[in-house]
């Protein structure tokens, strides 16, 4: 399993994207979700990377375009 970046989103949106993907049966994970807390910055300034399996990338993009 090789993870690839689907996109970078503001933290709340990233978690909505992950929920949408998982509802479609596509596993997804958030990278850098805690960076804003560690850095002490406003949450929306540091984007969260949403990662999916390379084999699911095209299906994940299609699922997000349908939403």
Buried (B, 14 or more C-beta within 10 A) or exposed (E): EEBEEBBBBBBEBBBEBBEBBEEBEBBBBBBBBEBBEEEEEEEEEBBBBBBBBEEBBEBBEEBBEEE
